[in-house]
Amino acid sequence: MRKVFSGADFMGIPQLFQGNSMKTITIALLFLILSSTTHAVETTFTGYLRGGSGLNMQGGHMNCFGNAGMPGNFLRLGNECDFYTELAMVFHHVKPTETDPVFFKTQFRMVYSSLGTRQWEASANRDTSQIEAFVKAGGFTEIPGEFWVGKRFYRDVDLHIFDWYYYADMSGVGAGIEGLPLGEGRFAFAHLIQADDNLNDTNVGRPVLNALDLRWTAVPSFADQKLNFWGVYAWAAGSSTDTEEYVPTNGYSLATRLQGPVWGGNNNFAILYGKGTMRGFNIYADSTVPATDESQNRAWTWRFVEDYTYDVTDRWALMFGLAAEIADSGTDADSKSQMQAIGVRPIYFVSDRFQWAFEAGYSRINNESEKTAGGDYVGDRDLGRVTAAAQLSVGKSMWGRPVMRAFVSHSFWNDANQGASFIGNRAPAFSDKLSGTNLGYQFEAWF
């Protein structure tokens, strides 16, 4: 059959094999080659995929509605408007055995994302990134612990229905030691380094934020409960350019998480306090603080999270999340903010493979710095959502994946949340409305 090329072809080469498309195909082929069982290094393959599409009731493509300032993706069921893929390879250079517990492995992970508007999407609507590349080793008789160096996910638990790693998420670049015995728990230490993405011409070169991360986990406490402790100290040196002076900055976080069985389910309750560079409980603070604005050094945040899952009775499973934050941005005026959110996802098992999933919740943001065009205080910005989905799952569990869903999701918000800066930021067509409804389909899988 004769191949007919489109007008976008160049010199007989289809657009598919040009630019970013060629890069994506090359990476995919590399994964296939490296995963071949003919290679000397034993390799495992892991990943995560989700995606789907739908319509809003105005007649256009589905919109995702968020309360601006909320972390994660509050009430994600029926509110994910992209395709997202993680593909990872783990190369087992040395595997532990009964006679030799030493292991060496390399992990490599790529992330692909797109808006999911059509099969072949414009380059502006898709992205490819390297998210993990690190070596890990352990099992040595002469020194305890497991060692790692590189770029990796470095995080603890997440609140699934908020799609939010709320505790000890310091994913980044650095090195560390983990798995050290300390009392009845385990201790980990890491040094993370976050370099400035945009600035490279200061008197110190590219400014960096350093963080020393300490974790003591799974410490027995009472009634099968375990305590986890997390602390970070982060800092950046002063620097300057020909036109700007940056002062030193620093901060810390202190946190604890209680985990264990409650009423037949699994419960997590966390309390966190962050100050200065660790106000956001991550490594993404600014490494360049202008001498004219040291608000970052004065900022602080309290965070409280309740995360409960119950899986499974004969017919029901449940996810429940409750979160609150109280914060101060450190500015001289209008510095206070608050966030509260609550959500629940009950799942009813009609059979081992077919389920009904429901999700409902409400959130509130109050930030003194938010003003109307006339200079008035915006006040409480509220957003709620109710979603129902019929789903087919590989197993009778809330965590059964792959899963396919058909859903209807209705979001609603108050007058204060209208406008381009709030609801309109993600859903411009709904800037002047008070609600929106989506109908759609979604899949999710991990392997």
C-alpha positions as CSV (number, residue, x, y, z in Angstrom):
1,M,0.0,0.0,0.0
2,R,1.4,3.4,-0.9
3,K,1.9,5.8,2.0
4,V,0.5,9.3,1.6
5,F,2.1,11.9,3.7
6,S,0.3,14.9,5.1
7,G,1.2,18.5,4.3
8,A,3.0,18.6,7.6
9,D,5.6,16.1,6.4
10,F,9.1,17.4,5.7
11,M,11.3,15.8,3.0
12,G,9.2,12.7,3.1
13,I,9.5,12.3,6.9
14,P,6.1,12.1,8.6
15,Q,5.5,14.7,11.4
16,L,5.3,11.8,13.8
17,F,9.1,11.3,13.5
18,Q,10.0,15.0,13.9
19,G,10.8,17.1,17.0
20,N,9.4,16.2,20.4
21,S,7.6,13.2,18.8
22,M,10.9,11.7,17.8
23,K,12.2,12.2,21.3
24,T,9.2,10.4,22.8
25,I,9.5,7.5,20.4
26,T,13.2,7.2,21.1
27,I,12.6,7.0,24.8
28,A,9.9,4.5,24.4
29,L,12.1,2.3,22.2
30,L,14.9,2.6,24.8
31,F,12.5,1.3,27.5
32,L,11.6,-1.7,25.3
33,I,15.2,-2.5,24.5
34,L,16.4,-2.2,28.2
35,S,13.5,-4.3,29.4
36,S,14.5,-7.2,27.1
37,T,15.3,-10.4,29.1
38,T,18.4,-10.9,26.9
39,H,20.3,-8.3,28.8
40,A,22.7,-9.3,31.5
41,V,21.3,-7.0,34.1
42,E,18.0,-8.2,35.5
43,T,15.4,-5.5,35.0
44,T,11.9,-4.8,36.3
45,F,9.4,-2.4,34.9
46,T,6.9,-0.4,36.8
47,G,4.6,2.5,36.2
48,Y,1.4,4.4,36.6
49,L,-1.2,5.6,34.0
50,R,-4.4,7.5,34.2
51,G,-6.5,9.4,31.6
52,G,-9.9,10.0,30.2
53,S,-12.1,12.5,28.6
54,G,-15.5,14.1,28.9
55,L,-17.8,16.9,28.2
56,N,-19.1,19.8,30.3
57,M,-22.8,20.6,30.2
58,Q,-22.2,23.8,28.3
59,G,-21.2,21.5,25.3
60,G,-17.5,21.8,25.4
61,H,-14.6,19.7,26.6
62,M,-14.7,18.8,30.3
63,N,-13.3,21.3,32.8
64,C,-11.6,20.7,36.1
65,F,-12.7,22.9,38.9
66,G,-10.4,23.8,41.7
67,N,-10.3,26.1,44.7
68,A,-7.3,28.3,43.9
69,G,-4.7,27.8,46.7
70,M,-5.7,24.2,47.6
71,P,-2.8,21.7,47.4
72,G,-3.1,18.6,45.3
73,N,-6.3,17.9,43.4
74,F,-9.2,18.2,45.9
75,L,-11.8,15.5,45.3
76,R,-10.1,14.0,42.2
77,L,-12.8,11.5,41.2
78,G,-14.2,13.0,37.9
79,N,-11.9,16.0,38.2
80,E,-8.8,14.9,36.3
81,C,-8.5,16.6,33.0
82,D,-5.3,15.2,31.6
83,F,-3.4,12.1,30.6
84,Y,-0.6,11.3,32.9
85,T,2.0,8.4,32.7
86,E,5.0,7.3,34.7
87,L,7.2,4.7,33.2
88,A,10.1,3.4,35.4
89,M,12.9,0.8,35.0
90,V,14.7,-0.7,37.9
91,F,18.1,-2.4,37.0
92,H,19.1,-5.0,39.6
93,H,22.9,-5.0,39.2
94,V,23.3,-7.2,42.3
95,K,20.4,-8.9,44.1
96,P,20.5,-10.0,47.7
97,T,20.8,-13.7,48.4
98,E,20.7,-15.9,51.6
99,T,24.5,-15.9,51.7
100,D,25.1,-12.3,50.6
101,P,22.5,-9.6,51.5
102,V,24.2,-6.9,49.4
103,F,22.2,-5.2,46.6
104,F,22.9,-2.5,44.1
105,K,20.1,-1.1,41.8
106,T,19.5,1.8,39.5
107,Q,16.0,3.4,39.1
108,F,15.0,5.6,36.2
109,R,11.6,7.1,35.7
110,M,10.1,9.3,32.9
111,V,6.8,11.2,33.2
112,Y,4.6,12.0,30.2
113,S,1.6,14.3,30.4
114,S,-0.8,15.8,27.9
115,L,-4.1,17.6,27.9
116,G,-5.8,14.6,26.3
117,T,-7.7,16.7,23.8
118,R,-7.0,14.3,20.8
119,Q,-4.7,11.4,19.8
120,W,-1.9,13.5,18.3
121,E,-1.6,16.7,20.3
122,A,0.3,19.9,19.7
123,S,3.7,20.2,21.4
124,A,2.4,23.0,23.7
125,N,-0.2,20.5,25.1
126,R,2.2,17.8,26.1
127,D,5.4,17.4,28.1
128,T,8.1,14.8,28.8
129,S,10.3,14.9,31.9
130,Q,12.9,12.8,33.8
131,I,11.5,12.6,37.3
132,E,13.8,9.9,38.8
133,A,17.4,8.8,38.2
134,F,19.2,7.3,41.2
135,V,21.4,4.5,42.5
136,K,20.6,2.6,45.7
137,A,22.7,0.1,47.6
138,G,22.5,-1.7,50.9
139,G,22.9,-5.0,52.9
140,F,26.6,-4.3,53.8
141,T,27.9,-6.1,56.8
142,E,30.5,-3.4,57.6
143,I,28.1,-0.4,57.6
144,P,24.3,-0.4,58.3
145,G,21.6,1.2,56.3
146,E,20.7,1.7,52.6
147,F,22.4,4.4,50.6
148,W,21.1,6.4,47.6
149,V,22.3,9.2,45.3
150,G,20.5,11.0,42.6
151,K,17.0,12.4,41.7
152,R,14.0,10.6,43.2
153,F,10.6,10.7,44.8
154,Y,11.4,11.2,48.5
155,R,8.0,11.2,50.1
156,D,5.7,9.5,52.6
157,V,1.9,9.0,52.6
158,D,-0.7,10.7,50.4
159,L,-4.3,11.6,50.9
160,H,-5.6,9.7,47.8
161,I,-8.9,11.5,47.3
162,F,-7.1,14.9,47.4
163,D,-4.2,13.5,45.3
164,W,-1.9,15.1,47.9
165,Y,1.4,14.0,49.5
166,Y,0.8,16.0,52.6
167,Y,3.5,14.6,54.8
168,A,7.3,14.4,54.3
169,D,7.3,15.1,50.5
170,M,10.9,16.3,49.8
171,S,11.2,14.8,46.3
172,G,14.2,16.2,44.6
173,V,17.9,15.8,44.0
174,G,20.5,14.7,46.6
175,A,21.7,11.8,48.6
176,G,20.8,9.9,51.8
177,I,20.9,7.0,54.1
178,E,17.7,5.1,55.2
179,G,16.7,2.0,57.1
180,L,19.0,2.6,60.0
181,P,17.8,0.9,63.2
182,L,17.0,3.4,66.0
183,G,15.2,2.0,69.0
184,E,12.2,0.0,67.7
185,G,11.9,2.3,64.6
186,R,13.9,3.1,61.6
187,F,16.0,6.3,60.9
188,A,16.7,8.1,57.6
189,F,18.9,11.1,56.8
190,A,19.1,13.0,53.5
191,H,20.7,16.1,52.0
192,L,18.6,17.6,49.3
193,I,19.8,20.3,46.9
194,Q,17.4,22.5,45.0
195,A,19.1,24.8,42.4
196,D,17.5,28.0,41.0
197,D,16.0,27.1,37.6
198,N,16.3,30.6,36.1
199,L,19.2,32.4,37.7
200,N,22.8,31.5,37.0
201,D,24.8,34.7,37.1
202,T,25.1,35.6,40.8
203,N,28.4,35.9,42.6
204,V,28.0,32.3,43.8
205,G,26.9,31.0,40.5
206,R,23.5,29.3,40.5
207,P,21.9,29.8,44.0
208,V,20.8,26.7,45.8
209,L,18.5,25.8,48.7
210,N,19.9,23.1,50.9
211,A,17.8,20.8,53.1
212,L,18.8,18.3,55.8
213,D,15.9,15.9,56.2
214,L,15.6,13.6,59.3
215,R,13.0,10.8,59.6
216,W,12.3,8.4,62.4
217,T,9.5,6.1,61.4
218,A,7.3,3.2,62.6
219,V,8.0,3.8,66.3
220,P,5.6,1.6,68.4
221,S,3.4,3.6,70.8
222,F,0.1,2.2,72.0
223,A,-2.7,-0.2,70.8
224,D,-0.9,-1.2,67.6
225,Q,-0.4,2.5,66.7
226,K,3.0,3.7,65.4
227,L,4.5,7.2,65.5
228,N,6.5,8.8,62.8
229,F,8.7,11.9,63.3
230,W,10.0,14.2,60.5
231,G,12.2,17.3,60.7
232,V,14.0,19.4,58.2
233,Y,16.4,22.4,58.3
234,A,16.7,24.3,55.0
235,W,18.9,27.2,54.1
236,A,20.3,29.3,51.2
237,A,23.4,31.5,51.3
238,G,23.2,35.2,50.4
239,S,24.2,36.1,46.8
240,S,24.1,39.1,44.5
241,T,24.0,40.2,40.9
242,D,25.1,43.6,39.4
243,T,21.6,44.9,40.2
244,E,20.2,42.8,43.1
245,E,21.2,41.8,46.6
246,Y,19.9,38.5,48.0
247,V,20.0,37.9,51.8
248,P,20.5,34.5,53.4
249,T,17.3,32.6,54.1
250,N,16.5,29.6,56.3
251,G,13.7,27.7,57.9
252,Y,12.6,24.4,59.4
253,S,9.7,22.0,59.7
254,L,8.7,19.7,62.6
255,A,6.0,17.1,62.1
256,T,4.6,13.9,63.5
257,R,2.2,11.3,62.1
258,L,0.3,8.7,64.1
259,Q,-0.7,5.6,62.0
260,G,-2.5,2.4,62.8
261,P,-5.8,0.4,62.8
262,V,-9.0,2.2,63.9
263,W,-12.4,0.6,63.7
264,G,-11.1,-2.1,61.3
265,G,-9.6,0.5,58.9
266,N,-6.2,2.3,58.6
267,N,-5.8,5.7,60.1
268,N,-3.3,8.5,59.7
269,F,-3.3,11.7,61.7
270,A,-0.6,14.3,61.1
271,I,0.4,17.6,62.7
272,L,3.0,19.7,60.9
273,Y,4.6,23.1,61.5
274,G,6.8,24.9,59.0
275,K,8.8,28.1,59.3
276,G,10.6,30.2,56.8
277,T,12.0,28.3,53.8
278,M,10.0,25.2,55.0
279,R,6.7,27.0,55.3
280,G,5.4,24.9,52.3
281,F,6.8,21.6,53.7
282,N,8.8,21.0,50.6
283,I,12.1,22.0,48.9
284,Y,10.6,24.5,46.5
285,A,11.1,27.7,48.6
286,D,13.0,30.6,47.0
287,S,16.7,30.4,47.2
288,T,17.0,34.1,46.4
289,V,15.4,36.5,48.9
290,P,15.7,40.2,48.0
291,A,17.1,42.4,50.7
292,T,13.9,44.6,50.3
293,D,11.5,41.7,51.1
294,E,12.4,39.1,53.7
295,S,8.8,37.9,54.1
296,Q,9.8,34.3,53.4
297,N,12.0,34.3,56.5
298,R,9.1,35.3,58.7
299,A,6.5,33.0,57.1
300,W,5.0,30.0,58.9
301,T,2.3,27.3,58.5
302,W,0.4,24.9,60.7
303,R,-1.1,21.9,59.0
304,F,-3.5,19.2,60.3
305,V,-4.5,16.1,58.3
306,E,-6.8,13.2,59.1
307,D,-6.7,10.4,56.5
308,Y,-8.8,7.2,57.0
309,T,-9.4,4.2,54.7
310,Y,-11.6,1.2,55.3
311,D,-11.1,-1.7,52.8
312,V,-13.3,-3.9,52.7
313,T,-16.5,-5.2,54.3
314,D,-18.5,-7.6,52.2
315,R,-20.1,-4.7,50.3
316,W,-18.4,-1.4,51.3
317,A,-15.1,0.4,51.3
318,L,-14.4,4.0,52.4
319,M,-11.9,6.8,52.0
320,F,-12.1,9.9,54.2
321,G,-10.0,13.0,54.3
322,L,-10.0,16.1,56.5
323,A,-7.3,18.9,56.2
324,A,-6.7,22.3,57.6
325,E,-4.0,24.9,57.4
326,I,-3.3,28.2,59.2
327,A,-0.6,30.3,57.7
328,D,1.2,33.6,57.7
329,S,3.0,34.7,54.5
330,G,5.3,37.0,56.5
331,T,4.3,40.2,54.7
332,D,3.8,43.4,56.7
333,A,0.1,43.5,55.9
334,D,-2.7,41.1,54.9
335,S,-0.5,38.1,55.7
336,K,-2.9,35.6,57.2
337,S,-4.6,32.7,55.4
338,Q,-6.6,29.6,56.2
339,M,-7.6,26.4,54.4
340,Q,-10.2,23.8,55.4
341,A,-11.3,20.8,53.3
342,I,-13.3,17.6,53.9
343,G,-14.1,14.8,51.5
344,V,-15.4,11.2,51.6
345,R,-15.5,8.4,48.9
346,P,-17.7,5.4,49.7
347,I,-17.5,2.5,47.3
348,Y,-20.3,-0.1,47.0
349,F,-19.4,-3.5,45.6
350,V,-22.2,-4.9,43.5
351,S,-19.9,-7.8,42.7
352,D,-16.2,-8.7,42.7
353,R,-15.6,-6.6,39.5
354,F,-18.4,-4.0,39.3
355,Q,-18.8,-1.1,41.8
356,W,-20.5,2.2,42.4
357,A,-18.1,4.9,43.6
358,F,-19.4,8.2,45.2
359,E,-17.4,11.2,46.3
360,A,-18.5,14.4,48.0
361,G,-16.8,17.2,49.9
362,Y,-16.4,20.9,50.6
363,S,-13.4,23.3,50.8
364,R,-12.8,26.8,52.0
365,I,-9.9,29.2,51.3
366,N,-9.6,32.6,53.1
367,N,-6.6,34.7,52.3
368,E,-6.2,38.3,53.5
369,S,-4.1,39.3,50.5
370,E,-6.9,38.5,48.0
371,K,-8.7,41.7,47.0
372,T,-11.4,42.5,44.4
373,A,-10.7,44.9,41.6
374,G,-12.1,47.6,43.8
375,G,-9.7,46.8,46.6
376,D,-12.3,45.1,48.8
377,Y,-11.4,41.9,50.8
378,V,-12.6,38.8,48.9
379,G,-13.4,36.8,52.0
380,D,-14.2,33.1,52.2
381,R,-13.9,31.2,48.8
382,D,-15.9,28.0,49.0
383,L,-16.0,25.1,46.6
384,G,-17.8,21.8,46.8
385,R,-18.3,18.7,44.6
386,V,-20.4,15.6,44.3
387,T,-19.5,12.8,42.0
388,A,-21.0,9.4,41.1
389,A,-19.2,6.8,39.0
390,A,-19.9,3.3,37.8
391,Q,-16.6,1.4,37.6
392,L,-15.1,-2.0,36.6
393,S,-12.1,-3.0,38.6
394,V,-9.7,-5.8,38.5
395,G,-10.4,-6.7,42.1
396,K,-12.8,-6.3,45.1
397,S,-10.9,-3.5,46.8
398,M,-10.8,0.3,46.8
399,W,-7.2,-0.1,45.4
400,G,-8.1,-2.5,42.7
401,R,-6.3,-1.4,39.5
402,P,-6.8,-1.3,36.5
403,V,-10.1,0.5,36.9
404,M,-12.4,2.0,34.3
405,R,-15.1,4.5,35.2
406,A,-18.0,6.4,33.7
407,F,-18.8,9.4,35.9
408,V,-20.9,12.5,36.4
409,S,-19.5,15.3,38.6
410,H,-21.1,18.5,39.7
411,S,-19.0,21.3,41.3
412,F,-20.4,24.4,42.9
413,W,-18.9,27.5,44.5
414,N,-19.8,30.9,46.0
415,D,-19.8,34.4,44.6
416,A,-16.3,35.1,46.0
417,N,-14.8,32.3,43.9
418,Q,-15.9,33.8,40.6
419,G,-13.5,35.5,38.3
420,A,-10.4,34.9,36.2
421,S,-8.1,34.5,39.2
422,F,-10.2,31.8,40.9
423,I,-12.5,29.4,39.1
424,G,-11.7,31.0,35.8
425,N,-8.0,30.2,36.2
426,R,-8.7,26.5,35.3
427,A,-12.1,26.9,33.7
428,P,-12.4,30.3,31.9
429,A,-15.9,29.6,30.5
430,F,-17.2,29.3,34.0
431,S,-15.7,32.5,35.4
432,D,-19.1,34.2,35.8
433,K,-21.0,31.0,36.9
434,L,-21.6,29.4,40.2
435,S,-21.5,25.7,39.2
436,G,-20.4,23.3,36.5
437,T,-21.1,19.7,35.6
438,N,-19.0,17.2,33.7
439,L,-19.8,13.8,32.2
440,G,-17.0,11.6,31.2
441,Y,-14.9,8.4,31.2
442,Q,-11.6,7.6,33.0
443,F,-9.2,4.8,33.5
444,E,-6.4,4.3,36.1
445,A,-3.7,1.6,36.3
446,W,-0.5,0.9,38.1
447,F,1.8,-2.0,37.6
